[in-house]
Amino acid sequence: MGKMRNVAIVGGGVTGTALYNVLAEYTNVRDVLLIEQHPGLARLNSNSKWNSQTLHEGDIETNYSRDRVPQVKDAAGLVANYASHLPETQIVRRCPKMVLGVDSEEIDLIWNRWDSVQDVFPALRFVEGKELALLEPKVMEDRTESAAALYSNNGYAVAFDKLSYSFAYGTDKKDKGFDIALETRVNAIEKTKDGHVIKTNKGDVEARAVVISSGTTSLAFAHRLGYGHGLGALPVAGNFYYGQTDRGEALVRSKVYTVQNDKLPFAALHADPDINAPDKTRFGPTARLLPAFERYNARTSLEFVREFGIDGDVALAVGKLLVDEDTGPFIARNALYDAPFIGKRVFLDEARKIVPALKPQNIKFAKGVGGIRHQLVDKRNHTLGKKEAKVVGNGIIFNMTPSPGATSCLQNAENDAKTIVGLLGDPLEFDQAAFDRNLRLPDPLA
Ligand SMILES: Cc1cc2nc3c(=O)[nH]c(=O)nc-3n(C[C@H](O)[C@H](O)[C@H](O)COP(=O)(O)OP(=O)(O)OC[C@H]3O[C@@H](n4cnc5c(N)ncnc54)[C@H](O)[C@@H]3O)c2cc1C
């Protein structure tokens, strides 16, 4: 693997590939190596089977604080603008979206939400009654309670795996000394005088700047190198059910989110058109504690336990969630969704909040669909972090990317590219004007 690189990026998901792209397109940095352990890119959480494919903008996510909205919207806008430069592809699809409020308390809540974000999202509308039934007939069919929604035509469904391929291979980067090493597993990283040496199954790589965008394993790498000890990881697996009408069609055309519990960082159950299966609706994700780095890979459960052990601070954070009157029942219910026989029954009750007329034969457990979120835990306060996190060390950056980490890929890349250019020094620069011109303007979500 030879020569000294300027930058090594560990992780070929949407975070690592976005940085690979931004360094090539908007900086004059040369000699960059992207290292990925699997034979292809984006096989884990960035795979469109493993996540909900939503570009989160902050309008229908009632658990995002008002303060956070401009930042999330900016991140989403970068991805939407990137996609607008692509030829007609299946990478990104325009898709209407809504957050549904059921009964007066939730309807009041979404009305107030609308009031507080209308200035940022002028296209967002409050809809109810016949209009809601026209937009989403199945959401209103057989409904006995009152319902209303905040609705927008400005949503996007994203195949983040295809996006990763576009970032990595969409333009030729070879002449800039950019390379991708697949099937290359990073086992250890050590600090050297000039940067870091990365020890892989295919030999050592030396780099002046290193970015760890390895998803669930990023925090473990940080801990090993003496960083991020105030953070712990709570691994939460998500499953999905597929839903179809009796005639084998999708049940909804919009992304239908529900009001979220703002004590929890992950989305409440929602129904989404599947970007890869237009005749199906995906209900989920569920949330179940599952110690592992990778879904469907038992070996990584052992690795997880070896790496983090039984962490008392994370256990305390979970204890706090379990005794809470809102989050306790949520966790208990979610634990049941995977149980044989009753799992589907309990899930059906929950999914009927979105499609009241849903019958058992209309839903089916989606096998092999759903990844694993490593929610960050603040070990001092024993609370769950509500978003992604970045730890910047000496010549090394660690990206921890629970949801909405995929949405944030280009914003993360912009920040990391600037840090790298600053670290490597003159004559390297980040072309902010070109970045803004191509990816920030005009606002595609206005
Ligand atoms: C159920 C679920 C639903 C979600 N829904 C959404 C959503 O709708 N919208 C959204 O924005 N986000 C969503 N997310 C979050 C989103 O999937 C992640 O934030 C995003 O995919 C993270 O991308 P990443 O590149 O950082 O990590 P990953 O996609 O996990 O990629 C990390 C890469 O690093 C590689 N790697 C790891 N360790 C090593 C090593 N030692 N050596 C070499 N390579 C290594 C892995 O093989 C992998 O390819 C969801 C997540 C889940 C689980």
The ligand as an SDF file (V2000), in Angstrom:
LIG
                    3D

 53 58  0  0  0  0  0  0  0  0999 V2000
  -32.9180    1.6580   10.7800 C   0  0  0  0  0  0  0  0  0  0  0  0
  -32.1710    2.8930   10.3530 C   0  0  0  0  0  0  0  0  0  0  0  0
  -32.8530    3.9170    9.6890 C   0  0  0  0  0  0  0  0  0  0  0  0
  -32.1690    5.0730    9.2910 C   0  0  0  0  0  0  0  0  0  0  0  0
  -32.8250    6.0080    8.5400 N   0  0  0  0  0  0  0  0  0  0  0  0
  -32.1670    7.1110    8.1220 C   0  0  0  0  0  0  0  0  0  0  0  0
  -32.8240    8.0560    7.2830 C   0  0  0  0  0  0  0  0  0  0  0  0
  -33.9690    7.8540    6.8700 O   0  0  0  0  0  0  0  0  0  0  0  0
  -32.1460    9.1650    6.9310 N   0  0  0  0  0  0  0  0  0  0  0  0
  -30.8550    9.4170    7.3630 C   0  0  0  0  0  0  0  0  0  0  0  0
  -30.3170   10.4560    7.0400 O   0  0  0  0  0  0  0  0  0  0  0  0
  -30.1990    8.5090    8.1270 N   0  0  0  0  0  0  0  0  0  0  0  0
  -30.8180    7.3590    8.5020 C   0  0  0  0  0  0  0  0  0  0  0  0
  -30.1610    6.4210    9.2430 N   0  0  0  0  0  0  0  0  0  0  0  0
  -28.7580    6.6670    9.5990 C   0  0  0  0  0  0  0  0  0  0  0  0
  -27.8480    6.3900    8.3980 C   0  0  0  0  0  0  0  0  0  0  0  0
  -28.0870    5.1040    7.8920 O   0  0  0  0  0  0  0  0  0  0  0  0
  -26.4070    6.5470    8.8280 C   0  0  0  0  0  0  0  0  0  0  0  0
  -26.2540    7.7900    9.4610 O   0  0  0  0  0  0  0  0  0  0  0  0
  -25.4520    6.5160    7.6410 C   0  0  0  0  0  0  0  0  0  0  0  0
  -25.6950    5.4400    6.7890 O   0  0  0  0  0  0  0  0  0  0  0  0
  -24.0410    6.4630    8.1860 C   0  0  0  0  0  0  0  0  0  0  0  0
  -23.1490    6.3930    7.1020 O   0  0  0  0  0  0  0  0  0  0  0  0
  -21.6310    6.1230    7.3850 P   0  0  0  0  0  0  0  0  0  0  0  0
  -20.9400    6.1540    6.0920 O   0  0  0  0  0  0  0  0  0  0  0  0
  -21.1610    7.0620    8.4450 O   0  0  0  0  0  0  0  0  0  0  0  0
  -21.6080    4.6820    8.0610 O   0  0  0  0  0  0  0  0  0  0  0  0
  -21.8200    3.2700    7.3370 P   0  0  0  0  0  0  0  0  0  0  0  0
  -22.8160    3.3240    6.2670 O   0  0  0  0  0  0  0  0  0  0  0  0
  -22.0310    2.2840    8.4330 O   0  0  0  0  0  0  0  0  0  0  0  0
  -20.4270    3.0090    6.6580 O   0  0  0  0  0  0  0  0  0  0  0  0
  -19.2700    2.7530    7.4160 C   0  0  0  0  0  0  0  0  0  0  0  0
  -18.3320    1.9530    6.5500 C   0  0  0  0  0  0  0  0  0  0  0  0
  -17.1290    1.7500    7.2720 O   0  0  0  0  0  0  0  0  0  0  0  0
  -16.6850    0.4310    7.0220 C   0  0  0  0  0  0  0  0  0  0  0  0
  -15.8410   -0.0070    8.1250 N   0  0  0  0  0  0  0  0  0  0  0  0
  -16.2090   -0.1730    9.4390 C   0  0  0  0  0  0  0  0  0  0  0  0
  -15.1640   -0.6280   10.1630 N   0  0  0  0  0  0  0  0  0  0  0  0
  -14.1260   -0.7420    9.2820 C   0  0  0  0  0  0  0  0  0  0  0  0
  -12.7800   -1.1810    9.4310 C   0  0  0  0  0  0  0  0  0  0  0  0
  -12.2980   -1.5920   10.6010 N   0  0  0  0  0  0  0  0  0  0  0  0
  -11.9940   -1.1910    8.3340 N   0  0  0  0  0  0  0  0  0  0  0  0
  -12.4600   -0.7750    7.1260 C   0  0  0  0  0  0  0  0  0  0  0  0
  -13.7210   -0.3700    6.9320 N   0  0  0  0  0  0  0  0  0  0  0  0
  -14.5450   -0.3450    8.0000 C   0  0  0  0  0  0  0  0  0  0  0  0
  -17.9640   -0.3790    6.9260 C   0  0  0  0  0  0  0  0  0  0  0  0
  -17.7870   -1.5970    6.2430 O   0  0  0  0  0  0  0  0  0  0  0  0
  -18.8980    0.5790    6.2050 C   0  0  0  0  0  0  0  0  0  0  0  0
  -18.8740    0.4240    4.8170 O   0  0  0  0  0  0  0  0  0  0  0  0
  -30.7950    5.2420    9.6160 C   0  0  0  0  0  0  0  0  0  0  0  0
  -30.1070    4.2060   10.2670 C   0  0  0  0  0  0  0  0  0  0  0  0
  -30.7800    3.0420   10.6070 C   0  0  0  0  0  0  0  0  0  0  0  0
  -30.0220    1.9300   11.2460 C   0  0  0  0  0  0  0  0  0  0  0  0
  1  2  1  0
  2  3  1  0
  2 52  2  0
  3  4  2  0
  4  5  1  0
  4 50  1  0
  5  6  2  0
  6  7  1  0
  6 13  1  0
  7  8  2  0
  7  9  1  0
  9 10  1  0
 10 11  2  0
 10 12  1  0
 12 13  2  0
 13 14  1  0
 14 15  1  0
 14 50  1  0
 15 16  1  0
 16 17  1  0
 16 18  1  0
 18 19  1  0
 18 20  1  0
 20 21  1  0
 20 22  1  0
 22 23  1  0
 23 24  1  0
 24 25  2  0
 24 26  1  0
 24 27  1  0
 27 28  1  0
 28 29  2  0
 28 30  1  0
 28 31  1  0
 31 32  1  0
 32 33  1  0
 33 34  1  0
 33 48  1  0
 34 35  1  0
 35 36  1  0
 35 46  1  0
 36 37  1  0
 36 45  1  0
 37 38  2  0
 38 39  1  0
 39 40  1  0
 39 45  2  0
 40 41  1  0
 40 42  2  0
 42 43  1  0
 43 44  2  0
 44 45  1  0
 46 47  1  0
 46 48  1  0
 48 49  1  0
 50 51  2  0
 51 52  1  0
 52 53  1  0
M  END
$$$$
